[in-house]
Amino acid sequence: MACPSCGKKNRIAFDRIGRAARCAQCHVDLPAPAMPLEVSSSGQFDALVGQSPLPVLVDFWAAWCGPCRMVAPQIAEVARRHGGTLVVVKVDTDAVQDLAARLGIKSIPTLAVFAHGREAARTAGAMMADNIEAFVQQATR
């Protein structure tokens, strides 16, 4: 995460997402992630899902997918609204093909909710932010 004060990029351990953190350079408190985080490998995904104390909403997408581009601002809105209570991540299925195959992602966009290291729910297709929030809420009850 980039520090809002000095701009320095800071690493936050997956098991500390949602907890108080400070910039390594200027020691300003860092806000909870309020934007979708890009996951670039299956190992990174496994670590995040396995260690996050917060539920994780995953957007499986691809750059060539029109509906994926349509849902992207809605995903960003959900991340903005729920920073600190929900981790929102994006997985490019073209870049992380092994993960998409392992999880059986057959269509995109696919949204999945993971809680306590396990998949709690999955749905496919573009949705508005309010519908995404309702999907997450139902999955994490």
N, C-alpha and C positions, 0 to 999 in steps of 0.2 A: 504494500500500500504506500502511496505517496503521502508524505506529511503535508497537511494543509498549510502549515506555517513556513517550513523551509524547502519543501519539495523533495527532500531525500526519500528514496524508496526504502521501505522497511519490510522485513519478513515477519509474518505472524504465524506461529506454529498452529497447525490445524486444531489442536486440542485447546488452544487459547482464543479461538474465534468467539466473539461475543463477550469476552472479558476485557477489562481495562488494559490498555497497552499505551506505551509512550514511544515517541520518536527516539531513535538511537542517537541522533545528532543534537537536536535542540530540546529534547525532553518534554515536548508538548504532548498532551493527551491525544491519542489517535482515535477518531470516531470508528464505530463498528462499520464493517464494509456495507455500503449502501448502493452497490452497483454489482452487476454480475461479474463473477471471477472466471477467467478462462482456465480450463483444465487441459493441459497439453499432453498428458500421458495416462495410461491406465494405472500406473503405480501412484501417480499423484492423486488420481481419482480415488483409488482404494484407501490411501492414507487419509484423505479428507473425509470420506464417508465413514471410515472406521473410527476416526478420532474426534470428529466434530461433536461438541456437546449440544449443538443446535440442530434442528431438522435441516436437511439439505434439499433444495429444489433444483433439479437438473433439467436443463433445456438441451436436448439432443437435436442438433441442427446441422445444416450445411450451407455454404455460401451461395450455391446455385439454386437453392430452394426458395421460391417466392413466398409461400406461407411462413417460412422461417423468418424471412426478412420482415414480414408483417407483424409477427408476434414479438420480435425483438424489443420494440419500445414498450410493449406490455410487460415483458419480463423485467426490463429495467425499472419500470414503475413499481412493480412488486418488490424488487430489491430495495428501492428507495424508501418505500413505505415500511418495510420490515427489517431494516438494518438493525442488527443486534438481537433479533429474535428468530431470524431465518437466514441461512446462507444460500445464496442463489449462484449457481454456476452454469456455465455454458460448455458443452462438449461438442466440438466439430467432428461429426462422424466420419468425415473424409480423412481427417488428420489422425484420429484415434480409432482406426478401424477395428483393432483387436478388442477394444472395450465394447464397441457397438455390437460386434459379433457375439462376444461372451454374454452380453445382456439381452441379446435377441431383439435389438432395435430394428424393426422391419419397415417403419415409415417415419418420416420426419415432417414437421416437428413432433417430437415425443417429449412429454414432460413426465418426470418421475420424482417422487418424494422418498427420501431415505431418512430413517430415524433409527438411532441406536445401532448403526452399521448395517441395517437391512432395508430392502425396498419395502415401502409401506403402500404405495399406490403408483399407478401409471395410467396415462391417457395420451391419446394422439390427436393432433390437429391444433389449429390456431385458436386462441381464446383471448378474451379481453381480460384486463388485470383483475377485475372483480371476480370473474369466474375462476381465474387461476388461484386467487386467494381462497375462495370457497373450496376448491379442490384440495389445496394444502391443508386447510383447517379440518376438512373431513378425514384426510389421511392421517393426521397427527392426533386425533382424539384418543 
